[in-house]
C-alpha cells in the first residue's frame, strides 16, 4: 500500500520561510514524478511544483516561481518544498502527490498524502 506522509507545516509570519517534507513508502519512489499541490480555503487543488523522477526537471506555478524550490532525495524516498518569502495567500493545505506524468494537472497524480497545513500571519 502506498503512503505519502507530509510534515513541516505550521504557522509562519509573512516574509518567512518553511520547508515541507514528504516521505513515501509502498512505491518505487525513484520512478515517480513528485508534486506539491496547494489547496487554499474554498479553492481547488493547484499543482504548484513538480519534479521528475531523476530530479533533472522541475516546474513551478507562476505564483511561487522564484520563491519556492522543490527537490528530492531518492535514497531517502523524500521530496521537499522549500518555501521562502511567504505571502498571506500561501495559507493552505499542502499535499504531496506521486504520478507518472510531468504535469500541472492534479488529475495526473495517482497517489496523495493527507496534507499539511500552512498558516501565514500578516
C-alpha positions as CSV (number, residue, x, y, z in Angstrom):
1,X,0.0,0.0,0.0
2,X,1.3,3.4,-0.9
3,X,1.7,6.0,1.8
4,X,2.8,9.6,1.4
5,X,3.3,11.4,4.7
6,X,3.9,15.2,4.7
7,X,5.4,17.2,7.6
8,X,6.8,20.6,8.2
9,X,3.7,22.7,8.1
10,X,2.8,25.3,10.7
11,X,2.4,28.9,11.4
12,X,4.9,31.4,9.9
13,X,5.0,35.1,9.5
14,X,4.6,36.7,6.1
15,X,8.0,37.0,4.6
16,X,9.3,34.0,6.4
17,X,10.3,30.5,5.3
18,X,9.2,27.0,5.8
19,X,10.4,23.6,4.5
20,X,7.9,20.8,3.8
21,X,8.9,17.2,3.6
22,X,7.1,14.2,2.2
23,X,8.2,10.6,2.8
24,X,6.9,7.9,0.5
25,X,6.6,4.2,1.0
26,X,5.0,1.4,-0.9
27,X,6.1,2.5,-4.3
28,X,9.3,2.7,-6.3
29,X,9.8,6.3,-5.4
30,X,12.7,6.9,-7.8
31,X,10.5,6.1,-10.8
32,X,7.7,8.7,-10.0
33,X,7.2,12.3,-10.7
34,X,6.5,14.1,-7.4
35,X,4.5,17.2,-6.9
36,X,3.4,19.6,-4.3
37,X,-0.2,20.6,-4.5
38,X,-1.8,23.6,-2.8
39,X,-5.4,23.9,-1.7
40,X,-6.4,27.2,-0.3
41,X,-9.7,27.6,1.5
42,X,-12.7,27.4,-0.8
43,X,-10.4,26.8,-3.8
44,X,-9.5,23.8,-5.9
45,X,-6.2,22.0,-5.8
46,X,-3.3,23.5,-7.8
47,X,0.0,21.8,-8.6
48,X,2.5,24.5,-7.6
49,X,5.6,22.5,-8.2
50,X,6.7,19.1,-9.7
51,X,10.0,17.3,-10.1
52,X,10.9,14.5,-12.4
53,X,12.0,11.1,-11.2
54,X,15.6,11.9,-11.6
55,X,15.3,15.5,-10.3
56,X,16.6,16.9,-13.6
57,X,13.3,18.6,-14.4
58,X,11.3,20.9,-12.2
59,X,8.5,23.3,-12.9
60,X,6.6,25.8,-10.9
61,X,3.3,27.7,-10.9
62,X,3.8,31.4,-11.7
63,X,2.5,32.2,-8.2
64,X,5.5,30.6,-6.5
65,X,8.3,30.8,-9.1
66,X,11.4,32.2,-7.7
67,X,10.3,31.8,-4.1
68,X,9.6,28.0,-3.8
69,X,12.1,25.2,-4.6
70,X,11.2,21.5,-5.0
71,X,13.8,18.9,-4.5
72,X,14.1,15.2,-3.8
73,X,16.3,12.6,-2.3
74,X,15.7,9.2,-3.9
75,X,17.9,7.5,-1.3
76,X,15.5,8.7,1.4
77,X,12.3,8.4,-0.6
78,X,11.6,12.0,0.3
79,X,10.6,15.1,-1.6
80,X,10.9,18.6,-0.2
81,X,9.4,22.0,-0.8
82,X,11.4,25.0,0.4
83,X,9.1,28.0,0.7
84,X,10.6,31.4,1.1
85,X,9.2,35.0,1.2
86,X,5.8,33.5,2.1
87,X,2.8,35.6,1.4
88,X,-0.5,35.5,3.3
89,X,-2.2,34.0,0.3
90,X,0.1,31.0,0.6
91,X,-2.0,29.8,3.6
92,X,-3.4,26.5,2.5
93,X,-3.2,22.7,2.9
94,X,-0.2,21.4,1.0
95,X,-0.3,17.8,-0.4
96,X,2.5,15.8,-1.9
97,X,1.5,13.6,-4.8
98,X,3.1,10.9,-7.0
99,X,2.4,10.2,-10.6
100,X,3.9,9.3,-14.0
101,X,3.5,12.5,-15.9
102,X,5.2,15.8,-15.8
103,X,2.0,17.7,-15.4
104,X,0.4,20.7,-13.7
105,X,-2.9,18.8,-13.5
106,X,-3.8,17.3,-10.2
107,X,-5.7,14.6,-12.1
108,X,-2.5,13.2,-13.4
109,X,-1.3,12.2,-10.0
110,X,-2.3,8.8,-8.6
111,X,-1.2,8.9,-5.0
112,X,-1.7,11.5,-2.4
113,X,-0.7,12.3,1.1
114,X,-3.0,13.5,3.8
115,X,-1.8,17.1,3.6
116,X,-0.1,19.5,6.0
117,X,-1.5,22.9,7.0
118,X,0.5,26.1,6.4
119,X,-0.7,29.3,8.0
120,X,0.8,32.6,7.2
121,X,0.3,35.6,9.5
122,X,0.4,39.1,8.2
